[in-house]
Amino acid sequence: QVQLVESGGGLVQAGGSLRLSCAASGGTFSSYAMGWFRQAPGKEREFVAAISRSGGNKYYADSVKGRFTISRDNAKKTVYLQMNSLKPEDTAAYYCAARFSSWAVISTFGHEYDYWGQGTQVTVSS
């Protein structure tokens, strides 16, 4: 079993930046592809970014491409989401997720992920 704990959320003005962290425990971190998802109240959960086991492959939703950067530090068992040029539309609860993966495969589908964190709230004011 893998436990994931997100941190780094908060309130920021439009145009500002935040860095989210997701610390993992209870598993072999390097065996999992990692993803970030977000969900605003009353809206469906949506994919944000994903990264392969070694960090060689990354994929972003069009809505965040060029503004967000996903990265991971397997030695620290942590995945990050650097969020720049934040917009009010980015306001949501952000969740990290882990997916047991072979090779460099990544997924944008939430149902394919095995473990989820509790979420961290990001609020962007206009």
N, C-alpha and C positions, 0 to 999 in steps of 0.2 A: 504494500500500500504506500502511496505517495501523498505527502501533505504539501500543500502550496499555500503560501502566505504572501499576499500583495501588500505593498506599502507605497507611499509617495504621492497619493492623491491629495487633493486640496482645492482651494478656491484660487483662481487666477484670472486676470483680465485678458480679454481678447488680445491676441498677439504675443502673449507670454508663453512660457515654457514650463514643463514639468517632466520629471523623470520617474517613471514607475519602476518598481522592483518587485520581483517575485522570487522568494526564497523557497527552495525545495528541500525536503527531507524524507527519509524513509524509503528511498529507492536509489537506483543507479541513474543519476541525472543524465548522464551522457547517452543512455539508451532511449531517451524520449525526445521526440520533436516537441517544440513548445509553440504555443499560440497565445495571442491576445484577442479577446472579444470584448464587446461593450454592449450595454443595454440601458436605454433610457426608459423612464416610467411610461407604461402604456405602449411601448414599442417592442418589436422583436429583437432578440439578440442578433448582433451582426459581427461578422469577422472583421478584424482589424489588421493583424499581421501574424506571420508564422515564420519559424526558423527551424532548420534541420538540426540533427543531433550535434554535428560539429560546427554549425554556424555557416556552412558553405553555401547553403541555399536559403534565400529569404523571399517572402512574398507579401505584398501589401494590398489592402483594399484601395481602389481608385480614390476614395474620398480622403485618404491620408497620405497617399504616395507623394513623396517630396517633402513632407512635413514631419513624418514620424520615422523613427529608426528602431528596429528591433535588434537586439544583440544578446549574447549569452556568455557567461563565464563558467565553464564547466568545473573548474577548480573550486569556485565559490558556490556552485550549485544554484546559480541565480540567472534569471533572464530579465532583461531590461526593456523598457519602451521609452525612448526619448521622444517627447512630444514638443514640437516647436510650432510657432505661428498658430497657436490654438485659436479655435473659433467657437462661438456659442454652440454650434451644432455638434461639437465634440463632447458636450456635457453628457455624462453617462456614468454608470458604474462599470468599471473596467475589471475584467477577470482574466487571469492567466490560466492556462490549461496545458496538460501534458498528455502526449499521445505516444505510446510505445511504437517505435518505428524502426524499420530496417533501412540500411543505406541512407540516402539523402532525401527520402520521401517526406513531404509535408502535406498538410491538409488545411483547407479553408472551411471544412464542415464541422460544426460543433459536435455533432453526434458521434463523430469518429474519435473524439478525445476521451481519455480514460479518467482523468482526474482534474478537478477544478478547485481554484482558490475561493475565498469568501468574498472577494471583490474589494475594490477601493474606489471611492467616489471622486470623480473629477467634475468640477463645476467651473465653467468659463463664463464670465460676465461680459456683457457688451459695453 
